[in-house]
Amino acid sequence: MPPFNVVVFSSTAPGDIVGLVRRIRREVPEARVSGVLYERRPGKPLGRRVRDLVKNLRQPDFRRYFAARIQGAMTQRLEAAGAAALAFVHAARPAQPAAEDLATACAALDCRVLVTEDCHGPEALEFVRSLGPDLGLVYGTRILKR
């Protein structure tokens, strides 16, 4: 019986995608991740970001979300400063693992990759069709972010 063919659609961190592909290979041996469609969208211009922020601040739910994001960013900065101080005091740190390149890691896992700015474009559609997937797995895209 041929393997269950999976294609991953994502725009999350490449290391997370590689981890997912490895986990599928390990935990679902009858499935094969044959490809990853990775969307890398350009950021919004500053003016558009400011305009959207001002418009969204009128909504109470967005204000709570925005306050939580600010608090999270401040907490992250404080934790980073504390970690740096602790590393300085202890003077020895474990070596950081090298960031994995998505294309290299997927090639080692026999998995094709297409990096695109438009996951709905003709090139992306042709890529997915050529893989003949049984399942498309949407993982960590901007649509699913909090």
N, CA, C and O atoms as CSV, one atom per row, in Angstrom:
chain,resi,resn,atom,element,x,y,z
A,1,MET,N,N,0.848,-1.178,0.000
A,1,MET,CA,C,0.000,0.000,0.000
A,1,MET,C,C,0.892,1.240,0.000
A,1,MET,O,O,1.829,1.321,0.794
A,2,PRO,N,N,0.615,2.209,-0.880
A,2,PRO,CA,C,1.449,3.417,-0.922
A,2,PRO,C,C,1.276,4.238,0.352
A,2,PRO,O,O,0.238,4.154,1.008
A,3,PRO,N,N,2.283,5.027,0.704
A,3,PRO,CA,C,2.178,5.835,1.921
A,3,PRO,C,C,1.105,6.912,1.784
A,3,PRO,O,O,0.770,7.346,0.682
A,4,PHE,N,N,0.579,7.328,2.931
A,4,PHE,CA,C,-0.383,8.424,2.996
A,4,PHE,C,C,0.407,9.709,2.765
A,4,PHE,O,O,1.266,10.064,3.572
A,5,ASN,N,N,0.124,10.396,1.684
A,5,ASN,CA,C,0.924,11.525,1.218
A,5,ASN,C,C,0.440,12.842,1.839
A,5,ASN,O,O,-0.716,13.222,1.657
A,6,VAL,N,N,1.310,13.532,2.563
A,6,VAL,CA,C,0.968,14.764,3.281
A,6,VAL,C,C,1.786,15.932,2.734
A,6,VAL,O,O,2.975,15.794,2.448
A,7,VAL,N,N,1.125,17.090,2.594
A,7,VAL,CA,C,1.804,18.341,2.256
A,7,VAL,C,C,1.543,19.318,3.397
A,7,VAL,O,O,0.406,19.456,3.849
A,8,VAL,N,N,2.579,19.990,3.860
A,8,VAL,CA,C,2.464,20.960,4.952
A,8,VAL,C,C,2.430,22.363,4.356
A,8,VAL,O,O,3.275,22.721,3.536
A,9,PHE,N,N,1.438,23.155,4.781
A,9,PHE,CA,C,1.315,24.563,4.399
A,9,PHE,C,C,1.639,25.373,5.644
A,9,PHE,O,O,0.976,25.210,6.669
A,10,SER,N,N,2.650,26.248,5.581
A,10,SER,CA,C,3.040,26.964,6.786
A,10,SER,C,C,3.754,28.269,6.478
A,10,SER,O,O,4.248,28.494,5.373
A,11,SER,N,N,3.792,29.121,7.495
A,11,SER,CA,C,4.595,30.340,7.441
A,11,SER,C,C,5.283,30.555,8.787
A,11,SER,O,O,5.768,31.649,9.077
A,12,THR,N,N,5.322,29.514,9.598
A,12,THR,CA,C,5.941,29.610,10.909
A,12,THR,C,C,7.459,29.422,10.799
A,12,THR,O,O,7.984,29.266,9.696
A,13,ALA,N,N,8.142,29.435,11.903
A,13,ALA,CA,C,9.604,29.315,11.914
A,13,ALA,C,C,10.037,28.000,11.265
A,13,ALA,O,O,9.454,26.952,11.544
A,14,PRO,N,N,11.051,28.047,10.405
A,14,PRO,CA,C,11.507,26.833,9.715
A,14,PRO,C,C,11.853,25.677,10.653
A,14,PRO,O,O,11.570,24.521,10.339
A,15,GLY,N,N,12.454,25.975,11.788
A,15,GLY,CA,C,12.791,24.912,12.734
A,15,GLY,C,C,11.565,24.176,13.239
A,15,GLY,O,O,11.609,22.967,13.465
A,16,ASP,N,N,10.462,24.911,13.418
A,16,ASP,CA,C,9.213,24.283,13.856
A,16,ASP,C,C,8.663,23.351,12.779
A,16,ASP,O,O,8.144,22.277,13.082
A,17,ILE,N,N,8.781,23.770,11.527
A,17,ILE,CA,C,8.286,22.946,10.420
A,17,ILE,C,C,9.102,21.659,10.327
A,17,ILE,O,O,8.543,20.573,10.175
A,18,VAL,N,N,10.415,21.786,10.417
A,18,VAL,CA,C,11.284,20.603,10.354
A,18,VAL,C,C,10.952,19.656,11.504
A,18,VAL,O,O,10.908,18.440,11.320
A,19,GLY,N,N,10.721,20.213,12.685
A,19,GLY,CA,C,10.331,19.384,13.831
A,19,GLY,C,C,9.031,18.641,13.581
A,19,GLY,O,O,8.894,17.475,13.952
A,20,LEU,N,N,8.074,19.318,12.950
A,20,LEU,CA,C,6.794,18.680,12.623
A,20,LEU,C,C,6.990,17.542,11.624
A,20,LEU,O,O,6.434,16.458,11.797
A,21,VAL,N,N,7.775,17.788,10.585
A,21,VAL,CA,C,8.020,16.752,9.570
A,21,VAL,C,C,8.684,15.537,10.219
A,21,VAL,O,O,8.310,14.397,9.942
A,22,ARG,N,N,9.659,15.784,11.073
A,22,ARG,CA,C,10.330,14.669,11.759
A,22,ARG,C,C,9.365,13.912,12.667
A,22,ARG,O,O,9.401,12.684,12.743
A,23,ARG,N,N,8.511,14.654,13.347
A,23,ARG,CA,C,7.548,14.009,14.253
A,23,ARG,C,C,6.559,13.141,13.476
A,23,ARG,O,O,6.232,12.035,13.906
A,24,ILE,N,N,6.087,13.636,12.343
A,24,ILE,CA,C,5.172,12.839,11.521
A,24,ILE,C,C,5.873,11.563,11.074
A,24,ILE,O,O,5.286,10.483,11.131
A,25,ARG,N,N,7.113,11.677,10.633
A,25,ARG,CA,C,7.870,10.488,10.190
A,25,ARG,C,C,8.029,9.481,11.324
A,25,ARG,O,O,7.940,8.272,11.112
A,26,ARG,N,N,8.265,9.994,12.528
A,26,ARG,CA,C,8.514,9.126,13.678
A,26,ARG,C,C,7.224,8.487,14.205
A,26,ARG,O,O,7.197,7.294,14.507
A,27,GLU,N,N,6.160,9.285,14.313
A,27,GLU,CA,C,4.948,8.817,14.982
A,27,GLU,C,C,3.891,8.246,14.044
A,27,GLU,O,O,2.995,7.529,14.491
A,28,VAL,N,N,3.979,8.548,12.763
A,28,VAL,CA,C,2.998,8.043,11.796
A,28,VAL,C,C,3.766,7.438,10.619
A,28,VAL,O,O,3.854,8.050,9.555
A,29,PRO,N,N,4.315,6.253,10.805
A,29,PRO,CA,C,5.177,5.680,9.772
A,29,PRO,C,C,4.478,5.425,8.437
A,29,PRO,O,O,5.140,5.356,7.402
A,30,GLU,N,N,3.157,5.285,8.444
A,30,GLU,CA,C,2.447,5.071,7.183
A,30,GLU,C,C,2.211,6.375,6.414
A,30,GLU,O,O,1.701,6.349,5.295
A,31,ALA,N,N,2.578,7.505,7.005
A,31,ALA,CA,C,2.438,8.804,6.332
A,31,ALA,C,C,3.804,9.258,5.827
A,31,ALA,O,O,4.842,8.942,6.407
A,32,ARG,N,N,3.771,10.001,4.738
A,32,ARG,CA,C,5.003,10.552,4.168
A,32,ARG,C,C,4.760,12.023,3.852
A,32,ARG,O,O,3.852,12.355,3.091
A,33,VAL,N,N,5.568,12.903,4.434
A,33,VAL,CA,C,5.481,14.323,4.100
A,33,VAL,C,C,6.290,14.509,2.821
A,33,VAL,O,O,7.519,14.446,2.825
A,34,SER,N,N,5.568,14.737,1.730
A,34,SER,CA,C,6.244,14.835,0.431
A,34,SER,C,C,6.632,16.263,0.079
A,34,SER,O,O,7.455,16.480,-0.810
A,35,GLY,N,N,6.041,17.248,0.775
A,35,GLY,CA,C,6.378,18.623,0.450
A,35,GLY,C,C,5.948,19.612,1.509
A,35,GLY,O,O,5.066,19.343,2.325
A,36,VAL,N,N,6.596,20.771,1.477
A,36,VAL,CA,C,6.262,21.891,2.355
A,36,VAL,C,C,6.087,23.118,1.477
A,36,VAL,O,O,6.986,23.490,0.724
A,37,LEU,N,N,4.921,23.742,1.582
A,37,LEU,CA,C,4.679,25.019,0.914
A,37,LEU,C,C,4.854,26.085,1.983
A,37,LEU,O,O,4.022,26.225,2.880
A,38,TYR,N,N,5.948,26.836,1.878
A,38,TYR,CA,C,6.309,27.814,2.903
A,38,TYR,C,C,6.023,29.212,2.379
A,38,TYR,O,O,6.602,29.647,1.383
A,39,GLU,N,N,5.119,29.912,3.066
A,39,GLU,CA,C,4.746,31.259,2.636
A,39,GLU,C,C,5.521,32.283,3.455
A,39,GLU,O,O,5.463,32.289,4.684
A,40,ARG,N,N,6.234,33.134,2.762
A,40,ARG,CA,C,6.983,34.220,3.392
A,40,ARG,C,C,6.420,35.517,2.836
A,40,ARG,O,O,6.824,35.969,1.764
A,41,ARG,N,N,5.499,36.106,3.559
A,41,ARG,CA,C,4.827,37.307,3.074
A,41,ARG,C,C,5.606,38.556,3.475
A,41,ARG,O,O,6.186,38.614,4.560
A,42,PRO,N,N,5.615,39.550,2.596
A,42,PRO,CA,C,6.276,40.813,2.954
A,42,PRO,C,C,5.491,41.514,4.061
A,42,PRO,O,O,4.268,41.395,4.138
A,43,GLY,N,N,6.203,42.242,4.913
A,43,GLY,CA,C,5.539,42.958,5.999
A,43,GLY,C,C,4.761,44.162,5.498
A,43,GLY,O,O,4.989,44.661,4.396
A,44,LYS,N,N,3.840,44.614,6.330
A,44,LYS,CA,C,3.066,45.809,5.980
A,44,LYS,C,C,3.947,47.045,6.154
A,44,LYS,O,O,4.823,47.063,7.019
A,45,PRO,N,N,3.724,48.069,5.347
A,45,PRO,CA,C,4.450,49.330,5.550
A,45,PRO,C,C,4.062,49.952,6.900
A,45,PRO,O,O,2.969,49.706,7.411
A,46,LEU,N,N,4.959,50.753,7.466
A,46,LEU,CA,C,4.732,51.351,8.779
A,46,LEU,C,C,3.434,52.148,8.824
A,46,LEU,O,O,2.680,52.040,9.790
A,47,GLY,N,N,3.163,52.942,7.799
A,47,GLY,CA,C,1.939,53.746,7.781
A,47,GLY,C,C,0.691,52.889,7.888
A,47,GLY,O,O,-0.245,53.237,8.608
A,48,ARG,N,N,0.674,51.784,7.183
A,48,ARG,CA,C,-0.480,50.878,7.221
A,48,ARG,C,C,-0.611,50.239,8.597
A,48,ARG,O,O,-1.721,50.076,9.106
A,49,ARG,N,N,0.520,49.877,9.202
A,49,ARG,CA,C,0.488,49.281,10.544
A,49,ARG,C,C,-0.084,50.263,11.567
A,49,ARG,O,O,-0.914,49.890,12.395
A,50,VAL,N,N,0.362,51.518,11.504
A,50,VAL,CA,C,-0.115,52.534,12.449
A,50,VAL,C,C,-1.604,52.779,12.240
A,50,VAL,O,O,-2.361,52.851,13.208
A,51,ARG,N,N,-2.028,52.909,10.992
A,51,ARG,CA,C,-3.444,53.142,10.682
A,51,ARG,C,C,-4.311,51.983,11.205
A,51,ARG,O,O,-5.364,52.213,11.799
A,52,ASP,N,N,-3.869,50.755,10.984
A,52,ASP,CA,C,-4.619,49.590,11.466
A,52,ASP,C,C,-4.661,49.556,12.993
A,52,ASP,O,O,-5.690,49.223,13.580
A,53,LEU,N,N,-3.543,49.900,13.636
A,53,LEU,CA,C,-3.498,49.910,15.095
A,53,LEU,C,C,-4.493,50.913,15.657
A,53,LEU,O,O,-5.264,50.587,16.559
A,54,VAL,N,N,-4.480,52.122,15.132
A,54,VAL,CA,C,-5.396,53.161,15.620
A,54,VAL,C,C,-6.845,52.720,15.429
A,54,VAL,O,O,-7.675,52.903,16.320
A,55,LYS,N,N,-7.145,52.147,14.283
A,55,LYS,CA,C,-8.511,51.679,14.009
A,55,LYS,C,C,-8.911,50.556,14.973
A,55,LYS,O,O,-10.025,50.551,15.497
A,56,ASN,N,N,-8.011,49.621,15.201
A,56,ASN,CA,C,-8.329,48.473,16.056
A,56,ASN,C,C,-8.403,48.819,17.535
A,56,ASN,O,O,-9.072,48.123,18.299
A,57,LEU,N,N,-7.724,49.886,17.953
A,57,LEU,CA,C,-7.759,50.272,19.367
A,57,LEU,C,C,-9.149,50.705,19.822
A,57,LEU,O,O,-9.391,50.832,21.022
A,58,ARG,N,N,-10.046,50.930,18.900
A,58,ARG,CA,C,-11.435,51.264,19.263
A,58,ARG,C,C,-12.184,50.055,19.820
A,58,ARG,O,O,-13.211,50.211,20.480
A,59,GLN,N,N,-11.683,48.875,19.563
A,59,GLN,CA,C,-12.357,47.645,19.996
A,59,GLN,C,C,-11.797,47.184,21.344
A,59,GLN,O,O,-10.585,47.017,21.482
A,60,PRO,N,N,-12.669,46.975,22.344
A,60,PRO,CA,C,-12.200,46.556,23.673
A,60,PRO,C,C,-11.403,45.247,23.652
A,60,PRO,O,O,-10.403,45.124,24.359
A,61,ASP,N,N,-11.831,44.283,22.858
A,61,ASP,CA,C,-11.097,43.008,22.792
A,61,ASP,C,C,-9.686,43.213,22.254
A,61,ASP,O,O,-8.738,42.584,22.724
A,62,PHE,N,N,-9.552,44.088,21.275
A,62,PHE,CA,C,-8.227,44.335,20.714
A,62,PHE,C,C,-7.345,45.043,21.736
A,62,PHE,O,O,-6.150,44.761,21.824
A,63,ARG,N,N,-7.926,45.965,22.512
A,63,ARG,CA,C,-7.129,46.659,23.537
A,63,ARG,C,C,-6.564,45.658,24.543
A,63,ARG,O,O,-5.406,45.770,24.945
A,64,ARG,N,N,-7.378,44.676,24.954
A,64,ARG,CA,C,-6.890,43.646,25.881
A,64,ARG,C,C,-5.785,42.816,25.223
A,64,ARG,O,O,-4.765,42.521,25.846
A,65,TYR,N,N,-5.996,42.447,23.971
A,65,TYR,CA,C,-4.997,41.678,23.221
A,65,TYR,C,C,-3.695,42.483,23.099
A,65,TYR,O,O,-2.608,41.947,23.312
A,66,PHE,N,N,-3.814,43.756,22.760
A,66,PHE,CA,C,-2.654,44.622,22.581
A,66,PHE,C,C,-1.887,44.778,23.898
A,66,PHE,O,O,-0.657,44.730,23.916
A,67,ALA,N,N,-2.622,44.964,24.998
A,67,ALA,CA,C,-1.977,45.091,26.315
A,67,ALA,C,C,-1.235,43.800,26.670
A,67,ALA,O,O,-0.132,43.846,27.213
A,68,ALA,N,N,-1.840,42.656,26.363
A,68,ALA,CA,C,-1.181,41.376,26.644
A,68,ALA,C,C,0.081,41.221,25.801
A,68,ALA,O,O,1.085,40.698,26.284
A,69,ARG,N,N,0.040,41.665,24.558
A,69,ARG,CA,C,1.228,41.576,23.693
A,69,ARG,C,C,2.346,42.486,24.212
A,69,ARG,O,O,3.514,42.096,24.214
A,70,ILE,N,N,1.991,43.690,24.649
A,70,ILE,CA,C,2.989,44.616,25.211
A,70,ILE,C,C,3.598,44.006,26.471
A,70,ILE,O,O,4.816,44.022,26.651
A,71,GLN,N,N,2.742,43.469,27.343
A,71,GLN,CA,C,3.232,42.843,28.569
A,71,GLN,C,C,4.143,41.659,28.240
A,71,GLN,O,O,5.187,41.487,28.869
A,72,GLY,N,N,3.759,40.854,27.272
A,72,GLY,CA,C,4.582,39.710,26.869
A,72,GLY,C,C,5.934,40.145,26.331
A,72,GLY,O,O,6.954,39.522,26.625
A,73,ALA,N,N,5.944,41.217,25.540
A,73,ALA,CA,C,7.202,41.721,24.979
A,73,ALA,C,C,8.114,42.246,26.087
A,73,ALA,O,O,9.323,42.016,26.070
A,74,MET,N,N,7.519,42.953,27.051
A,74,MET,CA,C,8.322,43.473,28.162
A,74,MET,C,C,8.877,42.325,29.004
A,74,MET,O,O,10.038,42.356,29.411
A,75,THR,N,N,8.053,41.321,29.263
A,75,THR,CA,C,8.502,40.158,30.034
A,75,THR,C,C,9.635,39.443,29.310
A,75,THR,O,O,10.615,39.030,29.929
A,76,GLN,N,N,9.497,39.301,28.010
A,76,GLN,CA,C,10.535,38.634,27.213
A,76,GLN,C,C,11.855,39.400,27.292
A,76,GLN,O,O,12.920,38.794,27.410
A,77,ARG,N,N,11.788,40.729,27.227
A,77,ARG,CA,C,13.009,41.541,27.320
A,77,ARG,C,C,13.660,41.392,28.699
A,77,ARG,O,O,14.880,41.269,28.808
A,78,LEU,N,N,12.833,41.405,29.751
A,78,LEU,CA,C,13.378,41.240,31.098
A,78,LEU,C,C,14.015,39.861,31.270
A,78,LEU,O,O,15.081,39.735,31.872
A,79,GLU,N,N,13.358,38.830,30.739
A,79,GLU,CA,C,13.925,37.479,30.824
A,79,GLU,C,C,15.245,37.392,30.065
A,79,GLU,O,O,16.185,36.746,30.528
A,80,ALA,N,N,15.323,38.034,28.908
A,80,ALA,CA,C,16.561,38.021,28.122
A,80,ALA,C,C,17.678,38.736,28.873
A,80,ALA,O,O,18.822,38.281,28.871
A,81,ALA,N,N,17.344,39.861,29.520
A,81,ALA,CA,C,18.354,40.588,30.293
A,81,ALA,C,C,18.823,39.746,31.476
A,81,ALA,O,O,20.017,39.700,31.774
A,82,GLY,N,N,17.888,39.083,32.148
A,82,GLY,CA,C,18.249,38.210,33.269
A,82,GLY,C,C,19.114,37.045,32.819
A,82,GLY,O,O,20.079,36.688,33.495
A,83,ALA,N,N,18.777,36.454,31.688
A,83,ALA,CA,C,19.566,35.334,31.158
A,83,ALA,C,C,20.970,35.796,30.786
A,83,ALA,O,O,21.943,35.077,31.014
A,84,ALA,N,N,21.079,36.997,30.212
A,84,ALA,CA,C,22.397,37.527,29.851
A,84,ALA,C,C,23.231,37.783,31.104
A,84,ALA,O,O,24.425,37.484,31.131
A,85,ALA,N,N,22.598,38.340,32.148
A,85,ALA,CA,C,23.316,38.590,33.399
A,85,ALA,C,C,23.772,37.278,34.031
A,85,ALA,O,O,24.898,37.173,34.518
A,86,LEU,N,N,22.895,36.285,34.018
A,86,LEU,CA,C,23.242,34.983,34.580
A,86,LEU,C,C,24.376,34.328,33.785
A,86,LEU,O,O,25.282,33.733,34.368
A,87,ALA,N,N,24.325,34.438,32.478
A,87,ALA,CA,C,25.385,33.875,31.635
A,87,ALA,C,C,26.713,34.576,31.901
A,87,ALA,O,O,27.766,33.939,31.894
A,88,PHE,N,N,26.664,35.894,32.136
A,88,PHE,CA,C,27.885,36.642,32.428
A,88,PHE,C,C,28.487,36.187,33.755
A,88,PHE,O,O,29.698,35.996,33.861
A,89,VAL,N,N,27.637,36.015,34.760
A,89,VAL,CA,C,28.106,35.601,36.082
A,89,VAL,C,C,28.702,34.198,36.025
A,89,VAL,O,O,29.734,33.936,36.643
A,90,HIS,N,N,28.067,33.309,35.298
A,90,HIS,CA,C,28.542,31.924,35.237
A,90,HIS,C,C,29.643,31.728,34.201
A,90,HIS,O,O,30.368,30.735,34.254
A,91,ALA,N,N,29.774,32.632,33.290
A,91,ALA,CA,C,30.845,32.673,32.292
A,91,ALA,C,C,30.877,31.509,31.308
A,91,ALA,O,O,31.674,31.539,30.370
A,92,ALA,N,N,30.074,30.523,31.477
A,92,ALA,CA,C,30.067,29.403,30.524
A,92,ALA,C,C,28.627,29.130,30.100
A,92,ALA,O,O,27.721,29.029,30.926
A,93,ARG,N,N,28.452,29.018,28.822
A,93,ARG,CA,C,27.128,28.722,28.274
A,93,ARG,C,C,27.236,27.524,27.350
A,93,ARG,O,O,28.255,27.330,26.687
A,94,PRO,N,N,26.190,26.729,27.308
A,94,PRO,CA,C,26.215,25.656,26.305
A,94,PRO,C,C,26.125,26.266,24.912
A,94,PRO,O,O,25.497,27.306,24.715
A,95,ALA,N,N,26.749,25.618,23.968
A,95,ALA,CA,C,26.705,26.109,22.589
A,95,ALA,C,C,25.271,26.057,22.071
A,95,ALA,O,O,24.548,25.087,22.301
A,96,GLN,N,N,24.877,27.108,21.375
A,96,GLN,CA,C,23.540,27.153,20.787
A,96,GLN,C,C,23.524,26.277,19.536
A,96,GLN,O,O,24.459,26.315,18.736
A,97,PRO,N,N,22.461,25.488,19.369
A,97,PRO,CA,C,22.395,24.683,18.146
A,97,PRO,C,C,22.252,25.589,16.927
A,97,PRO,O,O,21.599,26.631,16.988
A,98,ALA,N,N,22.858,25.190,15.846
A,98,ALA,CA,C,22.771,25.981,14.617
A,98,ALA,C,C,21.339,25.949,14.095
A,98,ALA,O,O,20.678,24.911,14.127
A,99,ALA,N,N,20.876,27.083,13.622
A,99,ALA,CA,C,19.535,27.145,13.044
A,99,ALA,C,C,19.510,26.298,11.776
A,99,ALA,O,O,20.423,26.348,10.952
A,100,GLU,N,N,18.453,25.532,11.646
A,100,GLU,CA,C,18.356,24.665,10.478
A,100,GLU,C,C,17.793,25.417,9.289
A,100,GLU,O,O,16.825,26.168,9.409
A,101,ASP,N,N,18.401,25.210,8.168
A,101,ASP,CA,C,17.891,25.743,6.920
A,101,ASP,C,C,16.771,24.811,6.461
A,101,ASP,O,O,16.960,23.597,6.385
A,102,LEU,N,N,15.609,25.380,6.157
A,102,LEU,CA,C,14.439,24.579,5.800
A,102,LEU,C,C,14.703,23.691,4.592
A,102,LEU,O,O,14.387,22.501,4.613
A,103,ALA,N,N,15.275,24.256,3.552
A,103,ALA,CA,C,15.506,23.481,2.326
A,103,ALA,C,C,16.481,22.334,2.564
A,103,ALA,O,O,16.262,21.222,2.082
A,104,THR,N,N,17.546,22.594,3.298
A,104,THR,CA,C,18.547,21.559,3.567
A,104,THR,C,C,17.967,20.435,4.418
A,104,THR,O,O,18.149,19.255,4.119
A,105,ALA,N,N,17.264,20.821,5.486
A,105,ALA,CA,C,16.686,19.815,6.379
A,105,ALA,C,C,15.631,18.983,5.660
A,105,ALA,O,O,15.586,17.763,5.823
A,106,CYS,N,N,14.787,19.628,4.871
A,106,CYS,CA,C,13.745,18.885,4.156
A,106,CYS,C,C,14.343,17.985,3.081
A,106,CYS,O,O,13.840,16.887,2.844
A,107,ALA,N,N,15.404,18.434,2.433
A,107,ALA,CA,C,16.061,17.589,1.431
A,107,ALA,C,C,16.592,16.317,2.089
A,107,ALA,O,O,16.512,15.234,1.509
A,108,ALA,N,N,17.130,16.449,3.290
A,108,ALA,CA,C,17.629,15.278,4.014
A,108,ALA,C,C,16.492,14.337,4.402
A,108,ALA,O,O,16.709,13.141,4.597
A,109,LEU,N,N,15.273,14.883,4.514
A,109,LEU,CA,C,14.104,14.076,4.868
A,109,LEU,C,C,13.307,13.650,3.636
A,109,LEU,O,O,12.188,13.154,3.767
A,110,ASP,N,N,13.869,13.836,2.449
A,110,ASP,CA,C,13.218,13.482,1.184
A,110,ASP,C,C,11.871,14.195,1.046
A,110,ASP,O,O,10.846,13.576,0.761
A,111,CYS,N,N,11.905,15.495,1.253
A,111,CYS,CA,C,10.693,16.311,1.254
A,111,CYS,C,C,10.972,17.569,0.428
A,111,CYS,O,O,11.915,18.303,0.722
A,112,ARG,N,N,10.168,17.819,-0.592
A,112,ARG,CA,C,10.372,18.999,-1.433
A,112,ARG,C,C,9.846,20.250,-0.726
A,112,ARG,O,O,8.944,20.173,0.108
A,113,VAL,N,N,10.429,21.407,-1.075
A,113,VAL,CA,C,10.045,22.683,-0.465
A,113,VAL,C,C,9.845,23.722,-1.553
A,113,VAL,O,O,10.613,23.800,-2.512
A,114,LEU,N,N,8.794,24.522,-1.385
A,114,LEU,CA,C,8.609,25.700,-2.230
A,114,LEU,C,C,8.398,26.886,-1.305
A,114,LEU,O,O,7.473,26.888,-0.492
A,115,VAL,N,N,9.253,27.895,-1.426
A,115,VAL,CA,C,9.114,29.134,-0.668
A,115,VAL,C,C,8.468,30.145,-1.596
A,115,VAL,O,O,8.951,30.379,-2.704
A,116,THR,N,N,7.367,30.748,-1.140
A,116,THR,CA,C,6.612,31.666,-1.981
A,116,THR,C,C,6.086,32.834,-1.155
A,116,THR,O,O,6.005,32.752,0.071
A,117,GLU,N,N,5.731,33.917,-1.836
A,117,GLU,CA,C,5.085,35.044,-1.163
A,117,GLU,C,C,3.568,34.967,-1.293
A,117,GLU,O,O,2.852,35.746,-0.664
A,118,ASP,N,N,3.075,34.035,-2.102
A,118,ASP,CA,C,1.631,33.890,-2.304
A,118,ASP,C,C,1.273,32.415,-2.387
A,118,ASP,O,O,1.513,31.764,-3.404
A,119,CYS,N,N,0.701,31.894,-1.312
A,119,CYS,CA,C,0.369,30.465,-1.292
A,119,CYS,C,C,-0.799,30.129,-2.219
A,119,CYS,O,O,-1.108,28.954,-2.416
A,120,HIS,N,N,-1.454,31.150,-2.792
A,120,HIS,CA,C,-2.560,30.925,-3.728
A,120,HIS,C,C,-2.144,31.160,-5.174
A,120,HIS,O,O,-2.965,31.035,-6.082
A,121,GLY,N,N,-0.890,31.495,-5.393
A,121,GLY,CA,C,-0.404,31.780,-6.743
A,121,GLY,C,C,-0.298,30.521,-7.591
A,121,GLY,O,O,-0.316,29.408,-7.067
A,122,PRO,N,N,-0.188,30.703,-8.906
A,122,PRO,CA,C,-0.135,29.555,-9.816
A,122,PRO,C,C,1.051,28.622,-9.558
A,122,PRO,O,O,0.921,27.404,-9.680
A,123,GLU,N,N,2.197,29.187,-9.206
A,123,GLU,CA,C,3.373,28.356,-8.933
A,123,GLU,C,C,3.125,27.450,-7.719
A,123,GLU,O,O,3.477,26.270,-7.729
A,124,ALA,N,N,2.511,28.028,-6.669
A,124,ALA,CA,C,2.214,27.250,-5.464
A,124,ALA,C,C,1.187,26.160,-5.757
A,124,ALA,O,O,1.330,25.025,-5.302
A,125,LEU,N,N,0.157,26.509,-6.514
A,125,LEU,CA,C,-0.872,25.519,-6.841
A,125,LEU,C,C,-0.295,24.370,-7.661
A,125,LEU,O,O,-0.628,23.208,-7.428
A,126,GLU,N,N,0.560,24.691,-8.609
A,126,GLU,CA,C,1.182,23.648,-9.426
A,126,GLU,C,C,2.093,22.757,-8.580
A,126,GLU,O,O,2.131,21.542,-8.770
A,127,PHE,N,N,2.818,23.363,-7.652
A,127,PHE,CA,C,3.691,22.602,-6.753
A,127,PHE,C,C,2.881,21.580,-5.961
A,127,PHE,O,O,3.249,20.408,-5.884
A,128,VAL,N,N,1.774,22.035,-5.374
A,128,VAL,CA,C,0.948,21.138,-4.559
A,128,VAL,C,C,0.325,20.048,-5.430
A,128,VAL,O,O,0.329,18.875,-5.056
A,129,ARG,N,N,-0.201,20.428,-6.575
A,129,ARG,CA,C,-0.805,19.429,-7.474
A,129,ARG,C,C,0.214,18.364,-7.879
A,129,ARG,O,O,-0.119,17.182,-7.966
A,130,SER,N,N,1.451,18.786,-8.126
A,130,SER,CA,C,2.480,17.836,-8.568
A,130,SER,C,C,2.811,16.801,-7.492
A,130,SER,O,O,3.309,15.719,-7.800
A,131,LEU,N,N,2.535,17.135,-6.237
A,131,LEU,CA,C,2.826,16.209,-5.145
A,131,LEU,C,C,1.709,15.186,-4.941
A,131,LEU,O,O,1.931,14.142,-4.327
A,132,GLY,N,N,0.515,15.476,-5.448
A,132,GLY,CA,C,-0.614,14.552,-5.313
A,132,GLY,C,C,-0.934,14.196,-3.876
A,132,GLY,O,O,-0.975,13.014,-3.534
A,133,PRO,N,N,-1.165,15.193,-3.017
A,133,PRO,CA,C,-1.357,14.901,-1.594
A,133,PRO,C,C,-2.699,14.228,-1.289
A,133,PRO,O,O,-3.700,14.450,-1.970
A,134,ASP,N,N,-2.681,13.405,-0.250
A,134,ASP,CA,C,-3.907,12.860,0.320
A,134,ASP,C,C,-4.434,13.800,1.397
A,134,ASP,O,O,-5.629,13.816,1.692
A,135,LEU,N,N,-3.527,14.584,1.980
A,135,LEU,CA,C,-3.888,15.484,3.074
A,135,LEU,C,C,-3.015,16.726,3.012
A,135,LEU,O,O,-1.807,16.638,2.792
A,136,GLY,N,N,-3.636,17.888,3.207
A,136,GLY,CA,C,-2.901,19.140,3.356
A,136,GLY,C,C,-2.981,19.555,4.812
A,136,GLY,O,O,-4.075,19.696,5.360
A,137,LEU,N,N,-1.846,19.751,5.437
A,137,LEU,CA,C,-1.786,20.103,6.850
A,137,LEU,C,C,-1.403,21.573,6.976
A,137,LEU,O,O,-0.281,21.959,6.649
A,138,VAL,N,N,-2.343,22.395,7.453
A,138,VAL,CA,C,-2.092,23.823,7.652
A,138,VAL,C,C,-1.499,23.977,9.045
A,138,VAL,O,O,-2.124,23.603,10.037
A,139,TYR,N,N,-0.289,24.531,9.115
A,139,TYR,CA,C,0.446,24.568,10.381
A,139,TYR,C,C,1.060,25.943,10.610
A,139,TYR,O,O,1.945,26.366,9.865
A,140,GLY,N,N,0.589,26.638,11.642
A,140,GLY,CA,C,1.199,27.894,12.053
A,140,GLY,C,C,1.163,29.002,11.024
A,140,GLY,O,O,2.139,29.739,10.885
A,141,THR,N,N,0.074,29.140,10.303
A,141,THR,CA,C,-0.011,30.223,9.330
A,141,THR,C,C,-0.549,31.471,10.002
A,141,THR,O,O,-1.032,31.418,11.133
A,142,ARG,N,N,-0.466,32.583,9.311
A,142,ARG,CA,C,-0.955,33.847,9.858
A,142,ARG,C,C,-2.450,33.786,10.127
A,142,ARG,O,O,-2.944,34.502,10.998
A,143,ILE,N,N,-3.174,32.957,9.409
A,143,ILE,CA,C,-4.614,32.830,9.617
A,143,ILE,C,C,-4.897,32.228,10.984
A,143,ILE,O,O,-5.894,32.574,11.617
A,144,LEU,N,N,-4.034,31.333,11.446
A,144,LEU,CA,C,-4.268,30.624,12.695
A,144,LEU,C,C,-3.588,31.263,13.898
A,144,LEU,O,O,-3.701,30.744,15.008
A,145,LYS,N,N,-2.887,32.371,13.707
A,145,LYS,CA,C,-2.217,33.010,14.838
A,145,LYS,C,C,-3.250,33.634,15.757
A,145,LYS,O,O,-4.360,33.960,15.335
A,146,ARG,N,N,-2.874,33.795,17.015
A,146,ARG,CA,C,-3.811,34.320,18.002
A,146,ARG,C,C,-4.367,35.647,17.639
A,146,ARG,O,O,-5.172,36.204,18.385
